[in-house]
């Protein structure tokens, strides 16, 4: 078996059909497909059961989060490689073949991201060369292999034995931040992160939280970021990051409140105010790792 494809679904019944069809239609490698449904309420699980009987479906009675759901499928995977894929994507012809060839030719690469594009064909930013808050650190991340820090988790391939050896994703990350953490742990294991220009995945983006209030989205993103800091950075670095982020958020809130009366019905300004208020409040109440973990 060349590839085990893992897709985590949460209320994406209107999207996952096209995703699965594109995966099934790509027949240039041997593969198996797993879908882990995180207690969807839109009929996703029954839709998959009825229309895609060849797919290995795992149905969770509760939403376990993106990281934990991916990990559920890992012990069942027989592929040499694991391809993590979002349900709001479509893979293009040859994507798995190109990914496998790249990994076979580059044994020093532990995980590699596909080229992610928007539905209109424009390039979607999917490569990071620095980790969140890294500029505030003092050598915590020195000596890592390669130049790429992490890639977008919407479409990426990894060595199955490596992923299983490091026990997959860190399940403390519910949603957001888990791909950055995984990339860093892979580099700490002595591998590089790669990028496959010839493996193209179309990604809608933002679908996993489309029914979630914006305040909750920013709260979750902030919490995930600080969980990453507490895992990988020294306490003095975290203090610098926290102080800088709080000052920035307070400054933005003051400026927005002063200028909004003159902007009329400005939805963008209002959205920014919601963002910085949510970020500020979440950072303010997270002072240590235990606060981060219990803040859900």
Short mmCIF file of the C-alpha atoms (twelve columns), coordinates in Angstrom:
data_MODEL
# 
_entry.id   MODEL 
# 
loop_
_atom_site.group_PDB 
_atom_site.id 
_atom_site.type_symbol 
_atom_site.label_atom_id 
_atom_site.label_alt_id 
_atom_site.label_comp_id 
_atom_site.label_asym_id 
_atom_site.label_seq_id 
_atom_site.Cartn_x 
_atom_site.Cartn_y 
_atom_site.Cartn_z 
_atom_site.pdbx_PDB_model_num 
ATOM 1   C CA . UNK A 1   0.000   0.000  0.000   1 
ATOM 2   C CA . UNK A 2   1.444   3.370  -1.051  1 
ATOM 3   C CA . UNK A 3   -0.818  5.889  0.652   1 
ATOM 4   C CA . UNK A 4   -3.332  6.001  3.487   1 
ATOM 5   C CA . UNK A 5   -5.537  9.077  3.098   1 
ATOM 6   C CA . UNK A 6   -7.043  10.461 6.318   1 
ATOM 7   C CA . UNK A 7   -9.866  13.021 6.205   1 
ATOM 8   C CA . UNK A 8   -11.427 14.483 9.346   1 
ATOM 9   C CA . UNK A 9   -14.981 15.705 8.806   1 
ATOM 10  C CA . UNK A 10  -17.199 17.946 10.893  1 
ATOM 11  C CA . UNK A 11  -20.500 19.055 9.349   1 
ATOM 12  C CA . UNK A 12  -19.131 19.068 5.804   1 
ATOM 13  C CA . UNK A 13  -21.779 16.906 4.125   1 
ATOM 14  C CA . UNK A 14  -22.097 19.450 1.300   1 
ATOM 15  C CA . UNK A 15  -18.357 19.326 0.613   1 
ATOM 16  C CA . UNK A 16  -16.929 15.908 1.388   1 
ATOM 17  C CA . UNK A 17  -18.599 14.163 -1.553  1 
ATOM 18  C CA . UNK A 18  -16.578 16.107 -4.111  1 
ATOM 19  C CA . UNK A 19  -13.449 15.595 -2.026  1 
ATOM 20  C CA . UNK A 20  -13.899 11.820 -1.861  1 
ATOM 21  C CA . UNK A 21  -14.728 11.558 -5.572  1 
ATOM 22  C CA . UNK A 22  -11.511 13.371 -6.459  1 
ATOM 23  C CA . UNK A 23  -9.503  11.048 -4.183  1 
ATOM 24  C CA . UNK A 24  -11.139 7.883  -5.530  1 
ATOM 25  C CA . UNK A 25  -10.699 8.972  -9.154  1 
ATOM 26  C CA . UNK A 26  -6.924  9.307  -8.674  1 
ATOM 27  C CA . UNK A 27  -5.776  5.760  -9.451  1 
ATOM 28  C CA . UNK A 28  -2.026  6.126  -10.022 1 
ATOM 29  C CA . UNK A 29  -1.012  4.713  -6.616  1 
ATOM 30  C CA . UNK A 30  -2.378  2.046  -4.297  1 
ATOM 31  C CA . UNK A 31  -4.318  3.740  -1.518  1 
ATOM 32  C CA . UNK A 32  -6.899  3.401  1.192   1 
ATOM 33  C CA . UNK A 33  -9.213  6.125  2.476   1 
ATOM 34  C CA . UNK A 34  -10.249 6.852  6.052   1 
ATOM 35  C CA . UNK A 35  -12.835 9.406  7.120   1 
ATOM 36  C CA . UNK A 36  -13.154 10.245 10.811  1 
ATOM 37  C CA . UNK A 37  -16.440 12.028 11.457  1 
ATOM 38  C CA . UNK A 38  -16.398 14.213 14.564  1 
ATOM 39  C CA . UNK A 39  -20.056 13.905 15.613  1 
ATOM 40  C CA . UNK A 40  -21.452 15.799 12.644  1 
ATOM 41  C CA . UNK A 41  -25.127 16.757 12.877  1 
ATOM 42  C CA . UNK A 42  -25.692 17.325 9.154   1 
ATOM 43  C CA . UNK A 43  -25.874 13.695 8.051   1 
ATOM 44  C CA . UNK A 44  -22.260 13.453 6.916   1 
ATOM 45  C CA . UNK A 45  -21.708 9.952  8.307   1 
ATOM 46  C CA . UNK A 46  -24.800 8.413  6.717   1 
ATOM 47  C CA . UNK A 47  -24.038 10.184 3.444   1 
ATOM 48  C CA . UNK A 48  -20.579 8.603  3.331   1 
ATOM 49  C CA . UNK A 49  -21.898 5.173  4.324   1 
ATOM 50  C CA . UNK A 50  -24.516 5.221  1.562   1 
ATOM 51  C CA . UNK A 51  -22.416 6.695  -1.238  1 
ATOM 52  C CA . UNK A 52  -18.835 5.628  -0.521  1 
ATOM 53  C CA . UNK A 53  -18.856 2.041  0.791   1 
ATOM 54  C CA . UNK A 54  -15.132 1.584  0.066   1 
ATOM 55  C CA . UNK A 55  -14.213 4.326  2.539   1 
ATOM 56  C CA . UNK A 56  -13.225 3.260  6.054   1 
ATOM 57  C CA . UNK A 57  -15.529 5.370  8.216   1 
ATOM 58  C CA . UNK A 58  -15.006 6.097  11.906  1 
ATOM 59  C CA . UNK A 59  -17.912 7.878  13.589  1 
ATOM 60  C CA . UNK A 60  -17.246 9.656  16.867  1 
ATOM 61  C CA . UNK A 61  -20.102 10.225 19.341  1 
ATOM 62  C CA . UNK A 62  -18.518 13.569 20.250  1 
ATOM 63  C CA . UNK A 63  -16.271 16.114 18.579  1 
ATOM 64  C CA . UNK A 64  -12.769 15.057 19.624  1 
ATOM 65  C CA . UNK A 65  -10.982 17.763 17.657  1 
ATOM 66  C CA . UNK A 66  -8.836  17.636 14.540  1 
ATOM 67  C CA . UNK A 67  -5.659  16.227 16.096  1 
ATOM 68  C CA . UNK A 68  -7.290  13.409 18.054  1 
ATOM 69  C CA . UNK A 69  -9.500  12.409 15.125  1 
ATOM 70  C CA . UNK A 70  -6.512  12.044 12.801  1 
ATOM 71  C CA . UNK A 71  -4.729  9.957  15.404  1 
ATOM 72  C CA . UNK A 72  -7.680  7.574  15.621  1 
ATOM 73  C CA . UNK A 73  -7.051  6.358  12.091  1 
ATOM 74  C CA . UNK A 74  -3.267  6.008  12.368  1 
ATOM 75  C CA . UNK A 75  -3.178  2.487  13.899  1 
ATOM 76  C CA . UNK A 76  -5.382  1.247  11.037  1 
ATOM 77  C CA . UNK A 77  -3.259  2.701  8.245   1 
ATOM 78  C CA . UNK A 78  -1.293  0.289  6.043   1 
ATOM 79  C CA . UNK A 79  0.279   2.815  3.672   1 
ATOM 80  C CA . UNK A 80  3.962   3.657  3.510   1 
ATOM 81  C CA . UNK A 81  2.816   7.254  3.607   1 
ATOM 82  C CA . UNK A 82  -0.023  9.099  5.334   1 
ATOM 83  C CA . UNK A 83  -1.769  11.831 3.333   1 
ATOM 84  C CA . UNK A 84  -3.665  14.230 5.590   1 
ATOM 85  C CA . UNK A 85  -6.448  15.955 3.678   1 
ATOM 86  C CA . UNK A 86  -9.178  18.432 4.578   1 
ATOM 87  C CA . UNK A 87  -12.766 17.710 3.529   1 
ATOM 88  C CA . UNK A 88  -13.097 21.120 1.839   1 
ATOM 89  C CA . UNK A 89  -10.518 20.174 -0.797  1 
ATOM 90  C CA . UNK A 90  -10.289 18.507 -4.190  1 
ATOM 91  C CA . UNK A 91  -7.124  16.739 -5.259  1 
ATOM 92  C CA . UNK A 92  -5.999  17.133 -8.853  1 
ATOM 93  C CA . UNK A 93  -5.002  14.175 -11.073 1 
ATOM 94  C CA . UNK A 94  -1.588  12.780 -10.197 1 
ATOM 95  C CA . UNK A 95  -1.349  14.408 -6.787  1 
ATOM 96  C CA . UNK A 96  -0.657  11.166 -4.899  1 
ATOM 97  C CA . UNK A 97  1.809   9.887  -7.486  1 
ATOM 98  C CA . UNK A 98  3.748   13.140 -7.388  1 
ATOM 99  C CA . UNK A 99  3.729   13.158 -3.586  1 
ATOM 100 C CA . UNK A 100 4.970   9.576  -3.319  1 
ATOM 101 C CA . UNK A 101 7.705   10.140 -5.908  1 
ATOM 102 C CA . UNK A 102 8.876   13.232 -4.026  1 
ATOM 103 C CA . UNK A 103 9.044   11.418 -0.704  1 
ATOM 104 C CA . UNK A 104 10.800  8.403  -2.243  1 
ATOM 105 C CA . UNK A 105 13.446  10.677 -3.764  1 
ATOM 106 C CA . UNK A 106 13.940  12.722 -0.583  1 
ATOM 107 C CA . UNK A 107 14.463  10.382 2.378   1 
ATOM 108 C CA . UNK A 108 15.605  13.328 4.508   1 
ATOM 109 C CA . UNK A 109 12.090  14.836 4.306   1 
ATOM 110 C CA . UNK A 110 9.680   13.598 6.967   1 
ATOM 111 C CA . UNK A 111 6.621   15.551 5.893   1 
ATOM 112 C CA . UNK A 112 5.819   17.638 2.816   1 
ATOM 113 C CA . UNK A 113 3.021   19.974 1.860   1 
ATOM 114 C CA . UNK A 114 1.143   19.960 -1.412  1 
ATOM 115 C CA . UNK A 115 0.773   23.094 -3.511  1 
ATOM 116 C CA . UNK A 116 -2.496  24.587 -2.256  1 
ATOM 117 C CA . UNK A 117 -4.555  26.729 -4.618  1 
ATOM 118 C CA . UNK A 118 -7.861  28.561 -4.343  1 
ATOM 119 C CA . UNK A 119 -10.844 27.527 -6.485  1 
ATOM 120 C CA . UNK A 120 -10.026 30.369 -8.912  1 
ATOM 121 C CA . UNK A 121 -6.537  28.947 -9.441  1 
ATOM 122 C CA . UNK A 122 -4.660  31.547 -7.417  1 
ATOM 123 C CA . UNK A 123 -1.985  30.389 -5.018  1 
ATOM 124 C CA . UNK A 124 -2.964  29.946 -1.372  1 
ATOM 125 C CA . UNK A 125 -0.290  30.681 1.202   1 
ATOM 126 C CA . UNK A 126 0.680   27.317 2.644   1 
ATOM 127 C CA . UNK A 127 4.355   27.509 3.652   1 
ATOM 128 C CA . UNK A 128 5.782   29.080 6.797   1 
ATOM 129 C CA . UNK A 129 9.505   29.636 7.307   1 
ATOM 130 C CA . UNK A 130 9.171   30.742 10.913  1 
ATOM 131 C CA . UNK A 131 7.093   29.537 13.821  1 
ATOM 132 C CA . UNK A 132 4.630   31.781 15.699  1 
ATOM 133 C CA . UNK A 133 6.482   34.155 18.001  1 
ATOM 134 C CA . UNK A 134 9.865   32.792 16.931  1 
ATOM 135 C CA . UNK A 135 11.367  36.276 16.570  1 
ATOM 136 C CA . UNK A 136 10.965  36.778 20.315  1 
ATOM 137 C CA . UNK A 137 12.926  33.642 21.219  1 
ATOM 138 C CA . UNK A 138 16.562  33.296 22.190  1 
ATOM 139 C CA . UNK A 139 17.830  30.228 20.382  1 
ATOM 140 C CA . UNK A 140 15.180  27.732 21.470  1 
ATOM 141 C CA . UNK A 141 14.805  26.519 17.899  1 
ATOM 142 C CA . UNK A 142 18.412  26.538 16.752  1 
ATOM 143 C CA . UNK A 143 19.902  23.588 14.881  1 
ATOM 144 C CA . UNK A 144 16.732  22.421 13.139  1 
ATOM 145 C CA . UNK A 145 16.903  20.683 9.771   1 
ATOM 146 C CA . UNK A 146 15.837  22.508 6.597   1 
ATOM 147 C CA . UNK A 147 14.372  25.951 5.943   1 
ATOM 148 C CA . UNK A 148 10.614  25.305 6.020   1 
ATOM 149 C CA . UNK A 149 9.029   25.521 9.471   1 
ATOM 150 C CA . UNK A 150 5.646   23.999 8.631   1 
ATOM 151 C CA . UNK A 151 3.069   23.604 5.885   1 
ATOM 152 C CA . UNK A 152 -0.695  23.993 5.787   1 
ATOM 153 C CA . UNK A 153 -2.455  20.886 7.059   1 
ATOM 154 C CA . UNK A 154 -5.109  21.010 4.312   1 
ATOM 155 C CA . UNK A 155 -2.997  18.674 2.171   1 
ATOM 156 C CA . UNK A 156 0.263   17.102 3.291   1 
ATOM 157 C CA . UNK A 157 2.056   13.756 3.113   1 
ATOM 158 C CA . UNK A 158 4.207   12.179 5.823   1 
ATOM 159 C CA . UNK A 159 6.173   9.003  6.398   1 
ATOM 160 C CA . UNK A 160 3.897   6.536  8.143   1 
ATOM 161 C CA . UNK A 161 6.584   5.028  10.396  1 
ATOM 162 C CA . UNK A 162 7.764   8.483  11.480  1 
ATOM 163 C CA . UNK A 163 4.257   9.738  12.277  1 
ATOM 164 C CA . UNK A 164 3.485   6.630  14.286  1 
ATOM 165 C CA . UNK A 165 6.817   6.824  16.126  1 
ATOM 166 C CA . UNK A 166 6.107   10.377 17.295  1 
ATOM 167 C CA . UNK A 167 2.501   9.369  18.115  1 
ATOM 168 C CA . UNK A 168 0.868   11.567 15.516  1 
ATOM 169 C CA . UNK A 169 -0.576  14.941 16.366  1 
ATOM 170 C CA . UNK A 170 -0.507  16.361 19.882  1 
ATOM 171 C CA . UNK A 171 -4.099  15.967 21.047  1 
ATOM 172 C CA . UNK A 172 -3.836  18.961 23.363  1 
ATOM 173 C CA . UNK A 173 -4.448  20.961 20.175  1 
ATOM 174 C CA . UNK A 174 -8.182  20.802 19.479  1 
ATOM 175 C CA . UNK A 175 -8.179  22.894 16.325  1 
ATOM 176 C CA . UNK A 176 -5.451  25.215 14.977  1 
ATOM 177 C CA . UNK A 177 -1.736  24.984 15.732  1 
ATOM 178 C CA . UNK A 178 -1.455  21.208 15.403  1 
ATOM 179 C CA . UNK A 179 0.250   21.371 11.987  1 
ATOM 180 C CA . UNK A 180 2.857   23.838 13.286  1 
ATOM 181 C CA . UNK A 181 3.531   21.652 16.304  1 
ATOM 182 C CA . UNK A 182 3.782   18.516 14.151  1 
ATOM 183 C CA . UNK A 183 6.215   20.206 11.768  1 
ATOM 184 C CA . UNK A 184 8.456   21.285 14.627  1 
ATOM 185 C CA . UNK A 185 8.447   17.855 16.263  1 
ATOM 186 C CA . UNK A 186 9.355   16.241 12.937  1 
ATOM 187 C CA . UNK A 187 12.287  18.632 12.514  1 
ATOM 188 C CA . UNK A 188 13.392  17.936 16.084  1 
ATOM 189 C CA . UNK A 189 13.416  14.250 15.083  1 
ATOM 190 C CA . UNK A 190 16.070  15.039 12.463  1 
ATOM 191 C CA . UNK A 191 13.929  15.385 9.329   1 
ATOM 192 C CA . UNK A 192 13.148  18.313 7.053   1 
ATOM 193 C CA . UNK A 193 9.778   19.674 5.971   1 
ATOM 194 C CA . UNK A 194 9.305   19.716 2.197   1 
ATOM 195 C CA . UNK A 195 7.075   21.306 -0.439  1 
ATOM 196 C CA . UNK A 196 5.789   19.538 -3.559  1 
ATOM 197 C CA . UNK A 197 5.170   22.028 -6.358  1 
ATOM 198 C CA . UNK A 198 3.778   19.362 -8.677  1 
ATOM 199 C CA . UNK A 199 1.180   18.003 -6.213  1 
ATOM 200 C CA . UNK A 200 -1.796  20.369 -6.409  1 
ATOM 201 C CA . UNK A 201 -4.755  20.498 -4.026  1 
ATOM 202 C CA . UNK A 202 -7.703  22.886 -4.425  1 
ATOM 203 C CA . UNK A 203 -8.782  24.241 -1.039  1 
ATOM 204 C CA . UNK A 204 -11.874 26.278 -0.196  1 
ATOM 205 C CA . UNK A 205 -10.541 27.236 3.236   1 
ATOM 206 C CA . UNK A 206 -12.267 28.323 6.439   1 
ATOM 207 C CA . UNK A 207 -14.973 25.675 6.251   1 
ATOM 208 C CA . UNK A 208 -14.273 23.883 9.530   1 
ATOM 209 C CA . UNK A 209 -15.401 26.901 11.571  1 
ATOM 210 C CA . UNK A 210 -17.900 28.510 9.181   1 
ATOM 211 C CA . UNK A 211 -20.766 28.053 11.672  1 
ATOM 212 C CA . UNK A 212 -18.733 29.238 14.674  1 
ATOM 213 C CA . UNK A 213 -18.957 32.786 16.059  1 
ATOM 214 C CA . UNK A 214 -15.895 34.877 15.183  1 
ATOM 215 C CA . UNK A 215 -15.136 35.531 18.868  1 
ATOM 216 C CA . UNK A 216 -14.825 31.789 19.504  1 
ATOM 217 C CA . UNK A 217 -12.630 31.333 16.429  1 
ATOM 218 C CA . UNK A 218 -10.142 33.971 17.585  1 
ATOM 219 C CA . UNK A 219 -10.231 32.590 21.106  1 
ATOM 220 C CA . UNK A 220 -9.354  29.104 19.851  1 
ATOM 221 C CA . UNK A 221 -6.604  30.402 17.567  1 
ATOM 222 C CA . UNK A 222 -5.062  32.385 20.405  1 
ATOM 223 C CA . UNK A 223 -5.220  29.455 22.804  1 
ATOM 224 C CA . UNK A 224 -3.585  27.141 20.250  1 
ATOM 225 C CA . UNK A 225 -0.808  29.662 19.680  1 
ATOM 226 C CA . UNK A 226 -0.035  29.906 23.385  1 
ATOM 227 C CA . UNK A 227 -0.135  26.160 23.793  1 
ATOM 228 C CA . UNK A 228 2.566   26.030 21.119  1 
ATOM 229 C CA . UNK A 229 4.635   28.610 23.012  1 
ATOM 230 C CA . UNK A 230 4.372   26.743 26.296  1 
ATOM 231 C CA . UNK A 231 5.421   23.490 24.623  1 
ATOM 232 C CA . UNK A 232 8.452   24.794 22.780  1 
ATOM 233 C CA . UNK A 233 9.656   28.139 24.201  1 
ATOM 234 C CA . UNK A 234 11.423  29.232 27.364  1 
ATOM 235 C CA . UNK A 235 9.387   31.075 30.037  1 
ATOM 236 C CA . UNK A 236 11.196  34.374 29.405  1 
ATOM 237 C CA . UNK A 237 10.373  34.168 25.688  1 
ATOM 238 C CA . UNK A 238 6.702   33.543 26.461  1 
ATOM 239 C CA . UNK A 239 6.659   36.601 28.742  1 
ATOM 240 C CA . UNK A 240 8.042   38.766 25.931  1 
ATOM 241 C CA . UNK A 241 5.473   37.425 23.483  1 
ATOM 242 C CA . UNK A 242 2.577   37.857 25.911  1 
ATOM 243 C CA . UNK A 243 3.556   41.419 26.803  1 
ATOM 244 C CA . UNK A 244 3.937   42.403 23.137  1 
ATOM 245 C CA . UNK A 245 0.635   40.818 22.103  1 
ATOM 246 C CA . UNK A 246 -1.290  42.460 24.942  1 
ATOM 247 C CA . UNK A 247 0.110   45.901 24.126  1 
ATOM 248 C CA . UNK A 248 -0.672  45.468 20.437  1 
ATOM 249 C CA . UNK A 249 -4.235  44.330 21.132  1 
ATOM 250 C CA . UNK A 250 -4.888  47.209 23.561  1 
ATOM 251 C CA . UNK A 251 -3.513  49.755 21.107  1 
ATOM 252 C CA . UNK A 252 -5.647  48.372 18.263  1 
ATOM 253 C CA . UNK A 253 -8.782  48.393 20.429  1 
ATOM 254 C CA . UNK A 254 -8.249  52.034 21.440  1 
ATOM 255 C CA . UNK A 255 -7.603  53.183 17.855  1 
ATOM 256 C CA . UNK A 256 -10.597 51.288 16.481  1 
ATOM 257 C CA . UNK A 257 -12.950 52.662 19.126  1 
ATOM 258 C CA . UNK A 258 -11.743 56.197 18.411  1 
ATOM 259 C CA . UNK A 259 -12.083 55.944 14.629  1 
ATOM 260 C CA . UNK A 260 -15.196 53.767 14.210  1 
ATOM 261 C CA . UNK A 261 -17.714 56.610 14.867  1 
ATOM 262 C CA . UNK A 262 -16.314 58.371 11.791  1 
ATOM 263 C CA . UNK A 263 -16.400 55.298 9.562   1 
ATOM 264 C CA . UNK A 264 -20.145 54.670 9.572   1 
ATOM 265 C CA . UNK A 265 -21.264 51.068 9.162   1 
ATOM 266 C CA . UNK A 266 -17.784 49.642 8.606   1 
ATOM 267 C CA . UNK A 267 -17.987 45.854 8.875   1 
ATOM 268 C CA . UNK A 268 -14.231 45.357 8.513   1 
ATOM 269 C CA . UNK A 269 -13.464 47.702 11.405  1 
ATOM 270 C CA . UNK A 270 -16.093 46.011 13.553  1 
ATOM 271 C CA . UNK A 271 -14.653 42.574 12.725  1 
ATOM 272 C CA . UNK A 272 -11.185 43.796 13.684  1 
ATOM 273 C CA . UNK A 273 -12.489 45.116 16.994  1 
ATOM 274 C CA . UNK A 274 -14.083 41.743 17.766  1 
ATOM 275 C CA . UNK A 275 -10.802 40.038 16.880  1 
ATOM 276 C CA . UNK A 276 -8.571  42.154 19.095  1 
ATOM 277 C CA . UNK A 277 -11.000 42.090 22.010  1 
ATOM 278 C CA . UNK A 278 -11.184 38.292 21.847  1 
ATOM 279 C CA . UNK A 279 -7.402  37.976 21.525  1 
ATOM 280 C CA . UNK A 280 -6.756  40.385 24.397  1 
ATOM 281 C CA . UNK A 281 -9.221  38.704 26.747  1 
ATOM 282 C CA . UNK A 282 -7.866  35.233 25.993  1 
ATOM 283 C CA . UNK A 283 -4.215  36.230 26.446  1 
ATOM 284 C CA . UNK A 284 -4.996  38.116 29.653  1 
ATOM 285 C CA . UNK A 285 -6.482  35.061 31.349  1 
ATOM 286 C CA . UNK A 286 -3.788  32.622 30.181  1 
ATOM 287 C CA . UNK A 287 -0.747  32.981 32.402  1 
ATOM 288 C CA . UNK A 288 0.609   29.421 32.364  1 
ATOM 289 C CA . UNK A 289 0.157   26.080 30.639  1 
ATOM 290 C CA . UNK A 290 -2.608  24.904 32.966  1 
ATOM 291 C CA . UNK A 291 -4.590  28.062 32.142  1 
ATOM 292 C CA . UNK A 292 -4.162  27.362 28.428  1 
ATOM 293 C CA . UNK A 293 -5.362  23.776 28.710  1 
ATOM 294 C CA . UNK A 294 -8.407  24.506 30.837  1 
ATOM 295 C CA . UNK A 295 -9.528  27.617 28.932  1 
ATOM 296 C CA . UNK A 296 -11.855 25.730 26.600  1 
# 
